[in-house]
Amino acid sequence: MYYKVLKEHTVTFSVDGRNGTLSARPQGGSENSTGTITVEHGKSVTFTATPTEGWEVDSWTGVTPDTSSPDKTKATLSSVTNTTTVTVKFKKKQAVPVSDWEALRTAVKNASDGDVIEIEQNLTYNISHAAGKDSIIEVNNNITIKSKGSDKCTLDAGGKGADGGAANAKVQSIFEVENGKTLTLENVKLTKTEKYAVYVAENSSLIMKKVTITNCKTRYNAAGIYFNKGKNLTLTDCTIENCKGKGTDSSGGIDIQEPKEAVTITDTTIQDCEATVNGGGITLKNNNNAQCKLENVTVQRCIATSGGGGVYVKAGALSITGGSFKENLAVKGGGIFVDKGTSAQACTVTISGTSAKPVDIAKNEADHGGGLYNGGTANISYAKFEENTAKHNGGGMYNAGICSMNGV
C-alpha cells in the first residue's frame, strides 16, 4: 500500500504600513485574511488588496500584480514551490486637476470613491461648451472637490444673480448628490445658480468646509442648499449669503427636510437671505428626530414673509449653542420661529449660551415675537434678548407654547 505525501509550503502576507487590507485565496480554498496560509506544492494563491477610501495600491513585493487588474489590486502566485512572503503597499491618491466646467463634469463622472478633484481657477458654466447639457454636475461617488491653492476658486453657474431676471433654462444647480454618496466641498465659492447651489438627495450627505454660497435664487425649495431626506449635513466655517427664494414656498439659505442622521452647522454665517414664506436663513423639518445642531452660527439680515426670518423649525428638535441672530425680519418670529408641530411630532428648540457669552438675539423685527416666536417647546439658558421689536405682541419673545428660561 502506498501513501502519497503532499508537500506544503507556508505563505505569509501583509500590508506594508497602513491604509488598506490584504487577503489571500489558495487554489481550491476560501478567502483568508489572517496573514498566514498553508498551500500545497505547485498550487496557486490569489491575493486581493483593498485600499482605504482615498488610497490606492503603490507596489507589491513577492508577487507581480495581474495584468487584468489595472488598479493593481489583484496579484497571483501561479505555482507555490517554497515558503513565500508577499506584501502590498498603499499610497494616497493624487488629486485630479481641472480648469474648466466640462472638465470638472467629466472628472466627477469618472471619479471613484475617495478621489480628490482640485479646481485650478475660477470656472463658469458655458452653454455653448456644454453640448446640450445643463449646468448640473451629478455626484455619484464619495469625492472631495476643493480649490488647488489657498485662494478660493469660484464656480459660477452663469445665472442672473439673486436679484436678476430669468436666465437660460439650462442654468440650474451646480451639484446634485445622489445614490447615498457623500460630496465634500472645501474652500470654494458657488454662485449664480437658478435652482439650488447644492441638492442632496435621500440618504446622501454633504460636507462643506470654508465654502461660500452667494448671489443665488430659486423658484424651488431653497436657493442655497436643499437637503432632501439626506443622511448627514456638516458645514464648518462657511458663509451662505444673498440667496433668495422666488417661488410660492421657497426658503432662502438652507432647506433641511427630514434628515436621516445628523445636521451640524458650526462657525458659519448665514446672511441677507430671503424666503417667500418661511425660513429666510434656515428651514428645518426634523421629522426623524435626527441630531440637529447650530454651534456658534450667525444668522443676520434674513427675511421671511411668514415665519422665521432667521430660522424656521417646522418639526422635531434643534439645538442652538452660542451664536447670534440679529436684524432678521418676519411676520412671526423675526429671529427664530418654533412651530407647534403635530401630536406625533412636536417642535423643540434648546438655546444654550454661557453667562460670559450668551446667545445674542437682537434687533429682530416681526408682527409677533420679534426675537423669538414659540409655538412648541423652547428651553433657553443664557440668552440675551435686546432691541427686538414687534408691531403687536412680544417684542423680545411671544410664547404660545411651553418655555423654560434660565439666565435670560
N, C-alpha and C positions, 0 to 999 in steps of 0.2 A: 504494500500500500504506500502510495506516495502522497505527500502533502506539499502544496506549493506555498512557500513563504513569501508574502508580499512585502516588498521593501517600501518603507515610508520615510518621508522627509518632513522636517519642520519648516514652515513658512511663517515668518514674523512680519507684521505690517503695522505701520503707524503714521501719524501726521507729524511732520517736522514743523513744530511751532503750534499755532492755533488757527482758528477761523475756518474750521471745516471738520468733516469726519471722513473716515475711510473704512470700507467694508470689503470682505473677500468671499467669493463663492467658488469652492473647489468643484471640479468636474464631477457631476453626479450627486453633489451635496447641496446644502442650503446656505443662505447668506449668513455671514458671521462677522461680528464687529468686536470680538474680544481681543484681537491683536495677535493671536497665535492659532494656527491650524496645523493639522497633520494631513499630508497629501500623499497618495500612493505614487510610487515611482512612475514617471512618464505621463502623468495626468496633468491637466491644465488648471489654472486658477484665474478667475476674472475678478478684477478689482474695480470698485466704484468709489470715486471721490465726490463728496458733496460739499461744496463751499458754503460758508455762511453768506447770507444775502449781502451783496456789495463786494464780494470777493470772487476770485477765480483761481483755477489751477495754474501754478507757476511752473513746477517741474516735478519729475519722478526720479527716483533712484532705485535700481534693482530691476526695472522693467521699463519697456517702451510703451507710450500711450498708443491706443489703437488709431489707425488712420481713419477709421469710420467715425471717430469722435473728435470733431473739430474743436470742441471746448476742452479737450484733453481730460475729461472726467472718467474715461474708461481706459483700462490697461489690462493686458493678458499675458500671463506666463504660459506659453504654449506647451511646455514639457518640463516638469519639475524633476531634476535628476540629482539634486543635492539640497542641503539646507540653504534657505534663501531669506534675505531681508529686503523688504520693499517699503519705501517711504514716499509720501507726497507732500509737497509744499504749496501753500496758497499765497496769493498776493492780492492787494486791493485793486479793484477795477479802476482803470483810467477813465477820467471824465471825457464825455463826448462834447467837443466844442461846436457851437452853431452860431451863425452870423446873419441869418435871415429867417423870416417867419416859416416859410415852407421847409427849410432845413430843420427847424425845430419840430414841425409837424412830423416829418419823416423820422427824426431821431426818436421821438416819443413812440411812434408806431412800431419801430424796430427794437425798442428797448426790452431788456429782460429785467426781472425783479432785482432791485439793488443798484441799477445803473444810475449814474450821475450825469446830468447834462448841464453844461456850462454855457451861459449866454455871454458872447464876447462883445456885443454892442447893443445899442437900442434897436428894437425890432418893431416894424409897423406892418400890419396886415394889408396886403395889396391885392385887390380883387383881380387885377389883370395878370398877376403872377400865380393865382391860386387854382387855375384850371377848373373853374366852376365850383370849387369848394368854398363853404362859408368859413368864417373866422375860427370856428370851434376846433380846438385840439383835444381829441379824446384820449384819456389816460386809462389804460387797461393793464398796467403793471405797477408794482411798487417802485416808484422812481423819485429822484430828487432833481429839481431844476433850480439853478442858482446863478447869480452873476459870477463871472470868472474872477474878477478882482474885487477890491474893496468898494469900488463905486457901484451904486445901484443902477442896474440897467432897466430900461423901460420897455414894456410890451404894450404897444398901442394897437387896439383893435380897429382903429380907423373910424370910430363913430363921431358924432357931432358934439359930444360932451353932455354934462348933466342938464344944462340949460339951452342946448341947441335944438335944432329941428330934427326931423326924421332922417336917418341915414339909409344907405343902401341896405336892402333886406339881407344881404349876405353878411353884414356886420352884426354879430350876435354876441356870444360869450367868448372868453379866451380858453378856459379849461373846463372840461367835464370829466369827473372822476367816476368810473363805473366798475362793476363786477367785483365789489368787495376789496378793491385795491386802495393803496394809500399814496397820495401825492404830497410830497414835501417841497415847499417853496421857501427859498432863502434869499434875502437881500435883493428883491426885485420890486419893480413898480408895475402895477396893472392899471390901465386907463382906457377911457373912451369905449366902454362896452355898451351895447344896446339891449342886452338881455340880462346876463349875470357876468360878473368878473370871473367867479368860480362857482360851478354847480357840483354838488356832491350827492351822488345817488345812494339809494338804500344800501346799507351795510358797508359803504365805502368810507374813507377817512381823509381828513385834510390836516396837515401840519404846516403852519406858517411861522417863519422867524424873520424879523426885520423886513416885513413886506408892507408896502403901501398900496392901497387901492383907492383911486381918486378919479373924480370927474366922470362918473358913470351914471347911466339912467336905465330904467326898465319899465315895461308895462306888465311885467310878470311878478314874481314873488319878492325879490329883493335885488337892488342894483349892485350890491357888493358881493355877498356870499349867500347862496341858497343851499342850506344844509337839509336835504330832504330824506329824513329817516336814516341818516348816516350813522356810522359807528362811533368814531371819535373825532372831535374837533378841538385842535390845540393852536392857539395864537399866542405868540410871545413877542413883545416889543414891536408891535405892528401899529399902523395907522390906517384907518378907514375914514375917508373924508369926501364930502361933496358927492355923495351917492344918493340919488333921488328916485323914488318910486313915482311913476306917472300913470299907472293903471288904476282900475277901480278899487283894488285892495292890495296895493304894493307897499312893502316895507322899504326902508332906506338902506341902512348899512348891512345888517345881517338878519336873515330869517332862518331860525333854527326850529325845524319841525320834527318832533318825535325822535330825538337822538336815542341810539341803542345802548351806548355805554357811558361816555363822558364828554363833557364840554368844559374846557379850561381856557380862559382868556386872561392873560397876565400882562401887566405893564404895557397896556395897549390904549390908544386914544381913538375914540370914535367921535367925529365932529362934523357939523354942518351937513348932516344928512336929513332927508325928508321922506315921510310916508304919507300916502294919500288917505290912509285910515289910521292904523295902529303901528306903533313901534318905529319911530323915526330913526333911532340908533340901532336897537336890537329888539327883535320879536322872538319870544321863546314859548313853544308849546311842548312841554316836557311830559307827554302822556305816559312814558315808560318809567318815570321817576329815575332817570339817569342822574348821575352826579354832575351838576352844572354849577360852575364857579366863575365869578368875576373877581380877580385879585389885582388890586391897585390899578383899576381901569378908570379912565377919564371919559365921560360922555358929556359933550358940551355943544350947545347951539344946535340941537337937533329938534325937529318939528314933526308932530303928528296931528292930523285934523280931528282925531278922536282920542284914543287912549295912548299914554306913554310916549311923550316926546322923546325922552331918553331911552327908557326900557319899558317894554310891554310884556308882562308874564301872563300868558293865556291859560296855562295848565301846568301842574306839577310844582317842583321846588327849584329855587335858585338861591345860591349862597353868594353874598357880596361881602368881600373883605377889603377894607381900605378903599382908596379911590375917591373920585369926586363926580358929582352930577350937577352941572351948572348951566344956567341960561338956556334951558330947554323949554319947549312950548307945546302944549296940547290942550284939548278941551277938558280931559280928566287926567290927572297925574302928569304935570309938566315934566318932572324929573323921572318918576317911576310910577307905573300903573300896575297894580296887582289885581287881577280879575278874581271873581268869586269861584271860578271853576265850576265843577259839577259835583253831584253827590258821590260819584265814583272817583272823581279826580279833583281834589281841592288844590288851591294855589297857596303856596307858602314861600315867603321871601325872608331870609335871615340876613340882616345887615350888621356887620361887626367891624368896629374900629377899636382904637385904644384911647385911654384917657389923654395920652400925649398927642395922638394923631387920629381924631375921629373921622368917620366918613363924612365928607363935605357935600351937603345937599343945599345948594344956594342959588338964588336969583333965577329960579324957575318960575314959569307962569302957566296958569290954567284957569278955566272957569271953576273947577272943583279940584281941590288938592294940588296947590301949586308945586310943592316939593314932592309929595307922595299921595297917591290915592290908593287906599287899601280896601279891596272888597273881599279879600281872603284872609290869610293869616300873615301878620308881619311881626317878626321878632327882632327888635332893634337894640343894639348895645353900642354905646359910644358913637353917636352920630350928631352932627351939627346942622340944624336947620336954620338957615339965615337968609333974610331978604327974599324969601319966596312970596309970591302973590297969587291971589285967586279972586276972580270977579264976584264969586258968590260964596262958596264955603271952603274953609280950610286953607288959609294961605300957606302954612307950613305943611299941614297934613290933613287929609279928610279920611276918617276911618269909618267904613261901613261894614267892617268885619271884626276880626279878633286881633288885638295888638298888645304886645308886651314891650316895655321900654326900660332901659337902664342906661344911665349916663348920657341922656339926651338933653 
